[in-house]
């Protein structure tokens, strides 16, 4: 069997490696020739038999992919979701329910679809201008609000707001900008800011059977600018009451959004009224090194998806109750506090002095200007720490102290 990977960036690069190790040849399809360098860095065309670029008409690609013997089409990252679903539909291949494709990509349609099914979503609405958004915010008496683009990812232009002026200013920022994929934001989404613990579930599905392969809890920090900055995330063991409620909730969301066969990354807030959907992407979760997760938890979302491409029954055989993390594992987002030039690579050598450090993923280059971290896209990268809880916490605090003193640029 041969697969086609649409926008094989982010974790999609690692999926390409995983399927190649399993003996599956792959073709790459680029949804746009204007993909930002943030996504394309590290892309290796040698992982593919052929690399194609869409010309805006999915139907034109169908005979080429069919002629190459492609039997599955998957999205490598968020920008590839719609094209992958369109190609899957046109070619009659296993995938997701095509009628719901808009709800899998646009957060406004997503919230409406999930709410219509009786599942919890934040109170929210879409707007074409700041004034109408501010009026809606005031009329609903919201204390905290979240403002964000409807078709982006990775905390791109996401703002936490506490009053009407902040909401209107944030909406103006979003509406004046393109999203991280280079699409102009024609509208802006304003939602209530939920209070609770935030989780994400990385799932693999086949023929409507869903499995939560990984469940992690986020820890984020606010900034003076009102932007959320990722701090760290940790796997949630089976048996945690709040986590298990999220595990039961997520498959209901996937059914509603028409996710049938493939991967999904779903973010959920566990609140006083129960789990509430933040958003879901019909693709692999980003910001991960599958080999690390497999080493300490036994399985990763990327690994199970690759297995399922070879043997679809692998999904139904997988029992998420058997997943056990053998250590305290922490995925820590790197934070740079002041924009400056990176003087050398010695900062990475210093990181490797941390006893619990397992792996480092970054795109920092000596001589480049490193921006101050304002969101996920401006983080220098991430690391994994693993060991006894007290040791991991010690190294985490040491890392944060080093960052306060200019680790990357000092």
Secondary structure, 3 states (H helix, E strand, C coil): CEEEEECCCCHHHHHHHHHHHCCCEEEEEECCCCCCHHHHCCCCHHHCCEEEECCCCHHHHHHHHHHCCEEEEEECCHHHHHHHHHHHHHHCCCCCCHHHCHHHCCHHHHHHHHHHCCCCECCEEEECCHHHHHHHHHHCCCCCEEEEECCCCCCCCCEEECCHHHHHHHHHHHHCCECCCCCECCCEEEEECCCCEEEEEEEEEECCEEEEEEEEEEEEECCCCCCCEEEEEEECCCCCHHHHHHHHHHHHHHHHCCCCCEEEEEEEEEECCEEEEEEEECCCCCCCCHHHHHHHHCCCHHHHHHHHHHCCHHHHHCCHHHCCCCCEEEEEECCCCCCEECCCCHHHHHHCCCCCEEEEEECCCCCCEECCCCCHHHCCEEEEEEECHHHHHHHHHHHHHHHHCCCCCC
